Amino acid sequence: MKKFICFVTILSTIMLFGCSSKPNSVSETSVQSTPETLLSDSSSDDTSKDIPSEISLESTNKDTNSKIESSKPIEQKKSSTNSNKTNSKSENKPATNNNPSEKELMNLVINGENALRSIFKGSAYHSKNIIIKDDFYYGEVTDFSSKDDMKKVLSPYFTDSTINTIFEKYLIEKDGKLYFTIGDGGLRVDYNTCKKEFSYNSNKITIKLIDNSHADDVITEIRTLELINGKWLFTDFWYV
């Protein structure tokens, strides 16, 4: 009987300890597996993961902004430097004068030559109606109706005084008709191959043309221009 009582007592004690430990086990499990606990843990983990990325993005933005901010003064500095260079070049650029270039001067010579040739080698030169005065031969002018028409051709290149001198030397009027001298100029300089010397003196330019391609003679011709009312005009032009 005593043995039976001891057995029941031991069994009861075991059961008592078993019951007291089981709720603790359930409680621990419930705490670990509760959805709120999992969400809290997950949220905590997610937050801890997001923090480095936010710091990294903020750092990147700061670096980017820093680069942008630092680049602005450089661009302004470059712009300022370029502006200074431009102003420097503009200030140091030499002032241009009004003198025509040698090429432009030779174009004037050729154009003046052509204007004169239209008269000297025009209808009078080939005319059959010839008169003689003071041992000079003159041919009738039929391609110009008056002196004024001739003057219009010459005035873009020659001064009025030069044109009047040409008319006095080479043009006569008879019976209401104009006659111009007939003659050849002889040997002439070759504009393409002759030596050209240009002399600038205030509002006057002298062009000296020298042709030594002829075995027996050196040909020299002079052209003189003056700046009159803003235009370069010939005051002397060797031509026969």
Stockholm file with secondary structure:
# STOCKHOLM 1.0

chainA/1-240         MKKFICFVTILSTIMLFGCSSKPNSVSETSVQSTPETLLSDSSSDDTSKDIPSEISLESTNKDTNSKIESSKPIEQKKSSTNSNKTNSKSENKPATNNNPSEKELMNLVINGENALRSIFKGSAYHSKNIIIKDDFYYGEVTDFSSKDDMKKVLSPYFTDSTINTIFEKYLIEKDGKLYFTIGDGGLRVDYNTCKKEFSYNSNKITIKLIDNSHADDVITEIRTLELINGKWLFTDFWYV
#=GR chainA/1-240 SS CHHHHHHHHHHHHHHHHHHHHHHHHHHHHHHHHCHHHHHHHHHHHHHHHHHHHHHHHHHHHHHHHHHHHHHHHHHHHHHHHHHHHHHHHHHHSCCCCSCCCHHHHHHHHHHHHHHHHHHHTSTTTTCSCEEEETTEEEEECCSCSSHHHHHHHHTTTBCHHHHHHHHHHHEEEETTEEEEECCCCCSCCCTTTSEEEEEEETTEEEEEEEECCSSSCCEEEEEEEEEETTEEEEEEECCC
#=GC SS_cons         CHHHHHHHHHHHHHHHHHHHHHHHHHHHHHHHHCHHHHHHHHHHHHHHHHHHHHHHHHHHHHHHHHHHHHHHHHHHHHHHHHHHHHHHHHHHSCCCCSCCCHHHHHHHHHHHHHHHHHHHTSTTTTCSCEEEETTEEEEECCSCSSHHHHHHHHTTTBCHHHHHHHHHHHEEEETTEEEEECCCCCSCCCTTTSEEEEEEETTEEEEEEEECCSSSCCEEEEEEEEEETTEEEEEEECCC
//
